[in-house]
Amino acid sequence: MHPACEMLKNVRFAGTLVPHSFHRHIRRESGTTDFEGVGIMSDILYHYRPAEIRDRKTGRITGYRQRFRGDKFQISYRQYAEHYGISKGRVTTAVKNPDRLGLVFREFRTVTLPSGSSRAGCVSAA
């Protein structure tokens, strides 16, 4: 086995996964792959994948939970811009493409935070 494969055989990867089909389907109107849209769609998919709940002693899966609070995953364009290191405008375009293709549905909400303050402009995607 290749040394790199040997090193990685026991690594448990977690986080965002990008299905190959996203590169074929999430495209700009020009026909090129929308890599920011692919990344954001992958992140939305990650948040909707159930998280495993494991027994601490046995390590066995005892159930599943959702990764977000509320009825839908919510995030602002600003948060995505900071996460991906791109402009808010590019995030807006990147979210519009999966919406245009019917892969997600955007809903704008004002979210009340646990501190009592509110944050307008959160996008709920489902």
C-alpha contacts under 8 A as a table, 3 or more apart, distances in Angstrom:
res1	aa1	res2	aa2	distance
1	M	5	C	6.49
1	M	6	E	6.32
2	H	5	C	5.24
2	H	6	E	6.25
3	P	6	E	4.93
3	P	7	M	6.19
4	A	7	M	5.13
4	A	8	L	6.28
5	C	8	L	5.14
5	C	9	K	6.04
6	E	9	K	5.43
7	M	10	N	7.08
7	M	11	V	7.77
8	L	11	V	5.14
15	G	46	Y	6.73
16	T	42	S	6.00
16	T	43	D	5.75
16	T	45	L	7.82
16	T	46	Y	5.42
17	L	42	S	6.21
17	L	43	D	8.00
17	L	46	Y	7.18
18	V	22	F	7.02
18	V	38	V	7.44
18	V	39	G	7.46
18	V	42	S	5.56
19	P	22	F	5.68
19	P	23	H	7.87
19	P	42	S	7.82
20	H	23	H	5.77
20	H	24	R	7.33
21	S	24	R	5.18
21	S	25	H	6.23
22	F	25	H	5.17
22	F	26	I	5.47
22	F	38	V	5.99
23	H	26	I	5.82
23	H	27	R	7.35
23	H	33	T	5.81
23	H	34	D	7.60
23	H	35	F	7.59
23	H	38	V	6.73
24	R	27	R	7.12
24	R	33	T	7.01
25	H	33	T	7.86
26	I	33	T	6.13
26	I	34	D	5.89
26	I	37	G	6.59
26	I	38	V	6.25
26	I	97	N	6.86
26	I	98	P	6.39
26	I	101	L	7.74
27	R	30	S	7.66
27	R	31	G	5.58
27	R	32	T	5.38
27	R	33	T	4.35
27	R	34	D	4.85
27	R	37	G	7.97
27	R	97	N	7.15
28	R	31	G	5.33
28	R	32	T	5.56
28	R	33	T	6.22
28	R	34	D	5.52
28	R	97	N	6.80
29	E	32	T	7.57
34	D	37	G	5.15
34	D	38	V	6.16
34	D	94	A	7.02
35	F	38	V	4.88
35	F	39	G	6.16
36	E	39	G	5.07
36	E	40	I	6.15
36	E	90	R	7.79
36	E	91	V	7.23
36	E	94	A	5.54
37	G	40	I	5.13
37	G	41	M	5.89
37	G	91	V	7.87
37	G	93	T	7.89
37	G	94	A	4.19
37	G	95	V	6.03
37	G	97	N	6.66
37	G	98	P	6.81
38	V	41	M	5.15
38	V	42	S	6.02
38	V	94	A	8.00
39	G	42	S	5.09
39	G	43	D	6.23
40	I	43	D	4.98
40	I	44	I	6.24
40	I	80	Y	7.83
40	I	94	A	7.24
40	I	95	V	7.07
41	M	44	I	5.07
41	M	45	L	6.15
41	M	95	V	7.81
41	M	98	P	7.16
42	S	45	L	4.99
42	S	46	Y	6.12
43	D	46	Y	4.96
43	D	47	H	6.42
44	I	47	H	5.25
44	I	48	Y	6.49
44	I	73	F	7.57
44	I	125	A	7.32
45	L	48	Y	5.18
45	L	49	R	6.25
46	Y	49	R	5.23
47	H	50	P	7.65
47	H	66	Q	7.56
47	H	67	R	5.47
47	H	68	F	6.66
47	H	73	F	6.96
48	Y	66	Q	6.77
48	Y	67	R	6.77
48	Y	68	F	7.94
48	Y	73	F	7.62
49	R	66	Q	7.25
49	R	67	R	7.53
50	P	64	Y	5.83
50	P	65	R	5.56
50	P	66	Q	5.06
50	P	67	R	6.61
51	A	64	Y	5.49
51	A	65	R	5.31
51	A	66	Q	6.07
51	A	67	R	6.33
52	E	61	I	6.34
52	E	62	T	7.71
52	E	63	G	6.14
52	E	64	Y	4.66
52	E	65	R	6.61
53	I	61	I	5.70
53	I	62	T	5.64
53	I	63	G	5.04
53	I	64	Y	5.29
53	I	65	R	6.98
54	R	58	T	7.96
54	R	59	G	5.46
54	R	60	R	5.32
54	R	61	I	4.34
54	R	62	T	5.36
54	R	63	G	7.10
55	D	58	T	5.56
55	D	59	G	5.03
55	D	60	R	5.44
55	D	61	I	6.39
55	D	62	T	6.25
56	R	59	G	5.54
56	R	60	R	7.99
61	I	64	Y	7.98
66	Q	69	R	7.73
68	F	72	K	7.34
68	F	73	F	5.68
68	F	74	Q	7.92
69	R	72	K	7.40
69	R	73	F	7.16
70	G	73	F	7.28
72	K	124	S	5.80
72	K	125	A	6.50
72	K	126	A	6.46
73	F	124	S	5.48
73	F	125	A	5.91
73	F	126	A	7.18
74	Q	122	C	5.91
74	Q	123	V	5.37
74	Q	124	S	4.37
74	Q	125	A	6.66
75	I	79	Q	6.56
75	I	80	Y	7.40
75	I	122	C	5.18
75	I	123	V	5.37
75	I	124	S	6.68
76	S	79	Q	5.20
76	S	80	Y	6.59
76	S	121	G	6.17
76	S	122	C	4.30
76	S	123	V	5.59
77	Y	80	Y	5.17
77	Y	81	A	6.08
77	Y	88	K	5.87
77	Y	91	V	6.10
77	Y	92	T	6.60
77	Y	121	G	7.85
77	Y	122	C	7.26
77	Y	123	V	7.33
78	R	81	A	4.96
78	R	82	E	6.22
78	R	88	K	5.86
79	Q	82	E	5.20
79	Q	83	H	6.09
80	Y	83	H	4.91
80	Y	84	Y	6.00
80	Y	88	K	7.77
80	Y	91	V	6.71
81	A	84	Y	5.44
81	A	85	G	5.53
81	A	86	I	4.95
81	A	87	S	5.46
81	A	88	K	5.27
81	A	90	R	7.95
81	A	91	V	6.10
82	E	85	G	5.09
82	E	86	I	6.86
86	I	90	R	6.51
86	I	91	V	7.09
87	S	90	R	5.27
87	S	91	V	6.45
88	K	91	V	5.00
88	K	92	T	6.16
89	G	92	T	5.03
89	G	93	T	6.34
90	R	93	T	5.13
90	R	94	A	6.01
91	V	94	A	4.87
91	V	95	V	6.12
92	T	95	V	5.30
92	T	96	K	6.15
93	T	96	K	5.02
93	T	97	N	6.45
94	A	97	N	5.62
94	A	98	P	7.40
95	V	98	P	5.89
95	V	99	D	6.43
96	K	99	D	4.94
96	K	100	R	5.88
97	N	100	R	5.00
97	N	101	L	6.23
98	P	101	L	4.99
98	P	102	G	6.20
98	P	103	L	5.06
98	P	104	V	5.81
99	D	102	G	5.06
99	D	103	L	5.74
99	D	104	V	4.89
99	D	105	F	5.49
99	D	106	R	6.75
100	R	103	L	7.67
101	L	104	V	7.89
102	G	105	F	6.91
104	V	125	A	5.79
104	V	126	A	5.35
105	F	124	S	7.72
105	F	125	A	5.44
105	F	126	A	5.65
106	R	123	V	5.98
106	R	124	S	5.68
106	R	125	A	5.14
106	R	126	A	7.44
107	E	123	V	5.55
107	E	124	S	5.03
107	E	125	A	6.68
108	F	121	G	5.72
108	F	122	C	5.62
108	F	123	V	4.93
108	F	124	S	6.35
109	R	120	A	6.29
109	R	121	G	5.85
109	R	122	C	5.39
109	R	123	V	6.60
109	R	124	S	7.28
110	T	118	S	6.54
110	T	119	R	5.52
110	T	120	A	4.10
110	T	121	G	6.04
110	T	122	C	6.35
111	V	118	S	5.40
111	V	119	R	5.18
111	V	120	A	6.26
111	V	122	C	6.92
112	T	116	G	6.07
112	T	117	S	5.78
112	T	118	S	4.19
112	T	119	R	6.41
113	L	116	G	5.34
113	L	117	S	5.46
113	L	118	S	5.69
113	L	119	R	7.38
114	P	117	S	7.45
119	R	122	C	7.18
